[in-house]
């Protein structure tokens, strides 16, 4: 953010000049943007355009096409624009607070105030606090995202291009949207460890003068709700009813933070695990490149006590007849015991499980307790670890696994190589990855798992189920940490861009 420009803008306002602010990504400028600026300028004397920095662009894979300096320089060449500012924040709130515009102007997409996204609501709140007025202009709508999305994705990935051509030939856009809408009516119960993800962004200063180590300067910190909390929030944004049962630590529970971050739509119940903290995973991240440097985890991975386990099962049993599926995330940190799994397998038909191999459970991780579930979602590496097989194909491994375990659907994720859904009628549906240029892959697996669980429980076509969940997972990688919001409308929009 250019402080010199901000001071000039403030001085102009003091001199009775009327300030108009437009804000956006402006990744691919077109005639719609020019008309937008022209109409906005009519409401004041000075037109300020603020531009979202690369790290906060949430427009899907490979976005932004043009980096922040290119977008700023291009806008500066447009004569009607008086000032161009870089916005180093998720919303325009900070810019609004700094320059206090008389008018904040958005395009025709935002005319319907009932469907304003939560970021814009925050911006309008800050605007009103500073005595500004919100206005939308009217002009023919163009979408940079729709122009860019199809060409950029398909040019960068030939396999993805072929896949999308096949989907377009097989399903109409109306079929796609109708199938997706089935998710809304599903009622889910989310189980599994809740996790606090902390990101400490640090700037490398250099080597220590006295010790053989690198020295970093801490820039800022962010905390996100991860684990089953992230899954519950995601589920509640897509369906009508989500319930959530989880444990917090008796020590360092972070319960106030958790309650604040959980969606108000979720009906949740909290239990306590004795002699434990709430699981907290702290990662130090390079401020400029977003590379993770090191992680510190605060975890007690001991299993629940027998009394805690019985209390947990009793809470779960209350929902036997009022949910359509159980979404269970087993991160291997002691919450999901063999007894809990046996109870679920005996009493529930639709159990959707995601199990993860990680540094804490590497020596003890196994899939044997999941002998009879509706759907199991695992990474290729986890499947190979379970079967002690590094060489054979995924198809071979899946067939071998299914000989000993009853599983209606098995989903094998392969990171940047995509994901495959194997059904019990020996069909398989592959979808390439949409996270072509990821910012952070944390949470992408949970996103795919959550969306495909809801889709399959809603009896959505399995080929479209893996498509919907893969698109959602790709979108989630464009955010740092579990800072991802999704709803049916945004998923519909992304699918429309691909069609």
N, C-alpha and C positions, 0 to 999 in steps of 0.2 A: 504494500500500500504506500503510495507516494504522499508523505506528510506535507510536502511543499504544496502540492495540488490541493490537498484537503484544506490547508490554511487559506489558500486563494479562494476556494469555493465558499468557505465560511465568511471571508471578508466581503465577497460579492453579496451574500445573503444579508449581511449587516448593512450593506448599501442599497437595500430594498430590491435586489434582483431576485426573481422567483426561480428556485432551483427545481428541476425535474430530473428524477432518477429512473433509468431503465437498467435492469439487471438480467444476466443470463450467461449461457456458455458461449454462444456465438461461434460455434465450431465451423460452420459452413455457411458463410453469409450469402443471402439471396435477396430478391426483390421485396419479400415480405418484411425483412429486417429494416430495409430502407424506409418503407412505408410506415412501419412501426415507429421509427425514430422521428420521421416527419410529423406524424400525428401527435407524438408525445411532446415535441418542441412547441406545439401550439398552446400548451398549458403553462408555459413559463418562458423565461429569458435565457436560462443556462441549462443545456442538456448534458447530464453526466451519465456515462455508461459504465457500469461495473461488471467485471468479467470473472467468472468462477475459475479459480486456480485448478491446474490439472488434477491434483490429488483429490478434489472434491467433486469431480465430474462423475455423475452416476447415470450414464446414458447407454450402458451396455459395453460389450467387448470391443476392443480397439478404439475406444473413445477416451479422450478427444483425438480426432484425426490431426488437428493442428495444435501444437503446444502453446502454452500461455503467452509467450513473447510474440509469437506469430500472430495470435488473435488480437493482442493488444495493439501491435503495430498496424495491422490492417484497419482496425477501428479508428485509429488516430488519423488516418488518411481521409476519413469521411468528413466533409466540411461541416455538416450540420451538427456534428458531435463536438462539444466544447472541451470536455474532459473525459479521459478514460482511466479507470482505476482497477487495480487487481484486487479481487476479493479472496483473502486467505482464510476463508471460513466456509462452513457448510451452507450457510444462508447469507442473505444480504443484510442481516441484522446489524452487524458491526459497521458496515458502510452507512446504513441509515442513522445509527447512533453518532457516527463521526460527522457527517455532513448535514444531518437534519433537513432533508429535502422538503419542500413545500408539497410536492406531488411525487408519488411513487406510481409508475406507469407499467402495466403489463399488457400482453396481447390478448386477442379475442378468446384464447383457450380458457381464460380465467374469468369469463363473464358470469358463469354460474357459481355464485359464492357458496352454495351448498356442497360443492365437491372440491373445494380448495384443499390442497395438500397441507400437511401439518407445518412444513417449513414456511409456506407463504402465510399461514395463520400467525406464526411467530413474527414474521416480518411486519405484517399489518399491525400487530400489537405494539411492536417497537415504534412503528411509524406514528400511530395515534398518540403514544406517550410523548412523542416529540412534536405533536400538533400538525402532523402531515396528513395529506389526503390520498386515498387509494383510488386510482382510475384505470379502467381498461379501455383500450382503443379498438376500433373495428376496421378490419381489412381482410382481404382474402387470405385464408390460412395456408401456410406452407410449413413443412416440417423438415428441418435439417436432418433430424434423426432418420426419418423415413427415406430421405434421399441418400444418406450415407450408409445406413445399416446394411442393406442388401448388397451393395457393391463392395464395401470394405470387407465384410465377413467372407464373401464368396471368392473375392480375388485372393485373399490371404490363405484360404484353405480349400483346396480342390475337393477333398473328401466331403467337407461340409456342404459345398456347393451341390455336389451330386446327391447328397442326402436330402437337401431341401427341395431340389427338383423332383425327387421321388415323392416326397410328402405333398408337394403342391399338386402333383398329377393325381394323387390318390384321394386327397381330402379337399373339400372346398373350405373357404374361410368361414362360412356359416357353420359347417360341421365342427370345425375347430372350436369356435366360440361356444357352441351349444354343449359340446362335451365338457369344456372347462367349467361351465356354469354349474355342473353337477356337484362340484366340491362344496358349494355353499351349504348344502343341507346336512352334511356329515357332522356327527358329534364325536369328539375325540377325548381320550384321556391320555395325558402325557406323563411318563414316568422316567426316572433316571437322575443321575447326579447333576445338580445345578452348579455352575462354575462362574466365578468372577474372572474376567479376562482384563488384565491391566497392561496398557501399553505405555512405556516410558520412552518418549522420543528424545534421542541424544545426538549431539553434534561432536564428531571426533576432533579433539584438540591436538593430539600428538602423543608421542611416547613420553612416559614419565622420566624425569631427570634422575630419579634415584632407583626406581624399580623397573624390572623388565615387563612393563604392561602399558597398554594404551589408556589414555585419559580421555573421558568424554564429558561434555557439558550438557546437563539436562535442560531440554528446551520446554517441553510440556508433557503432561500426563493425561491419559484418557482411560476410562474404565467402561467395560461393556458387560452386558449380561450374556453369558455363554451357556454351553451344555443344554440341559433340558429346558432352562429358562428361555433360551433363544428359540428352541423348537416350539415351545408353547406359544410364544409371541407370534411366530410365523404361522402356526396353525390357526390361531385366533384371528389373524388378518385375512384368512382365506375361507374359514367355515363359520357356521352359525354358533357353535358352542364348543368351547375347549375347557377341559378341567385339567388340573395340574396338582400332583402330589409330590413333594420333594422334601429333602432333609437340609437343614442348615447346621452349622457347627454350634456346639454349646459355647465355644469360645470364638471370638471374632466372627460373629454370625453374618454381618453385613445385611441384616434383614431389612433395615430402612432403605438401603440402596436397592435391594431386590424388589421390594414392594413398589418403589418408585418406577423401576424399569419394566415391571410386568404390566402387560396390557390390562386396562380396566375391564375388558370383556372376559378375562379369564376368571373362573371360579377355582381358587387354589386352597390347598391345605398344607400347612407347614409342620414338619416334625423336626425333632432335634437329635443329633448324633452326639453322644457323650464323649468327652475328652478329645474333641475334634474342632478344627476351624471349618468354616465354609471353604470349600476348595477354591483357592485363588492361584491363578497362573499369571505371573508377572514376566513380561517380555521387554527387553530393551531393544529399541529399533533405531536404525540409522535415520536421522531426520530427513535427509535429502533423498536417499534411494529407497527408503522403506524396507531395507533388508533387516531381518531379525539378527541381533548380535548374540544374545544369550538369554536364557530363561531361568527364573527361580519360581518353584512351585511350592505352595504351602498346602500340604495334603496329609491327612491321616487315612491311609488306605486299608486300615483294619476293617473287617466286615462288621455289620450291625450286630449288636448283642441280640440274644434270643428274644428278649422282651421287646426291643426296638423292631425286630423283624416281624414279630407277631402283630404289633401295633400297626406296622406298615401294611401288612396283608389285610388286616381288618379294615383299614381305611380304603384300600383298593376294592374290597368285596362290596362296599356300599354302592359301587357304580356298575354292578354286574349287569343290570338291565337298562341302564340309561345312556350307554355309549355305543357307538358303532364300531369303534376300533380302539386299540391301545397302541400308542406310539412310544416305544421304549428305547431309550438311548443308554446303552451299557458302556461306560467309559472305563470300566474295570477298576474303579476306585473304592469298591466295598459295599456299595448301596444295593446292588442287584445280586442276591444270593441264589443258590441252587433251589432253596425252598420256595423263594418268591417265584422263580421261573416255573417250578413244578405246579404251583398253585394257578398261575396264569394259564399254563398249557392245559390244565384240567378244566378250567372254568370259563375260558374265553376262546371264541372261534377265530376272531381276527386280531392277531398279535403281530405287529410290525416292529422288527428289531433292527437296530443298527449297533454293531459291536465294533470296538476300536482297539487295535494293537498300538500300544504306546510305550514310552520309555519305562513307565512304572510297572506295567503288567507283562513285559516282554517274555519273562521266563515262565509265567503262569497262564497266559492267555490260551483259551481253548473254546471251541464251539460245541463241545459235547453236551453242554446243558441245554442247548437249543435243539432238542431232538424232534419237536413237533410245533412248528410255528407257521403262520400264514405266509409271512414274507420276511426274508433275511437280507439285509444290505451290508455288504462287506467290500473292502478294498482288495484288489488282486493280491497284494502282498500278504494280507491277512489270510486269504485262502491258501496261498502257497505255504505260509508258515504252518497252518493247521495240518496240511497234508504232507508237509516236509518234501515239497516238490518244486524245484527251481526251473525245470526245463520244459515240461509238457505244456501244451496249449491250455488256455482258459476253458475251452469246451471240454477237454479231457478231464480237467480238474472238477468242473461242475458235475459231470456225469458220475465221477468217482464219489464226490461228496454226497450226491443225492441217493446213492445206494444205501447209505446208512442213516440218513436223516430225512424226515418227512417235512417237506417245505414246498408250499404251493408256488411261491415265486422266490427266485434268488436273483438279487441284483449285484453285479460285480462292477465296481467303479475302478477306472484306470487313469485317474487324473487327466492330464492333457490329451490322453488317447480316447477319452469318452467313457461310456458306460453301456452295459448290456443287461437286459432283463430276460431271464430264463424262466419260462412258465412250466407248470407240471405236465402240460400236454406236449412237451418237447419242442415248443416254439421258442425262438429267441428274437429279440428286438434290440438292435444296436443303435445308439445315437452318438455322434461325435461330440466332442466338448465345445462349448461356446465361450469358454474362458481363454480366448486366444492371447490376450494381453493383460493378465491378471495383476491387480495391485496387491491383493492379499487373498490367499486361498483358504485362510481360516474360516470355517463355517460353511464352505461350499458343499462339503459332503453332507453336513446336517441339513442344508437347504434341499439338496436333491432327495435325501431320504424322507424328509417331512412332506414334500410336495408329492412324491410318488406314492407314499403311504395313503395320503388323502385321495389321490386319483384312483388307486386300485380299490380302496374301500368303497368309493363311489361308483365302481364298475365302469370306469372310463376305459375305453379301448386301450389295451396295453401298449400299443405302438405310440399312441398319443400321450400316454402317461409318462413314458420315458422321455418324450420330446418336451413336454411341459416342465418336468422336473429338471432336465438338463439346461433348458433356457433360464429357469430360475436360478440354478447354480451358477451359470455364467454371469448373470447380473450381480450375484452376491460377491463375486471376486473383484468387483469394481469399487469396493469399499474397504477401508482399513478396519480390521477387527470385525466383531459381530454387529456392525453398525449398518444394518440392512433392513429396509422396510419394503414389504411387498404386499400387494392386494390383488384381487381379481382383475381390477381395471388396469393396473400397471403391467400385469402379466399378459393381458389381452393386447395392450398397446405394443408390447415387445413382439408378440406373435404376429401382429398386423404388419410390423416393420419387416419381418422376415418373409412375409407372404408375397 
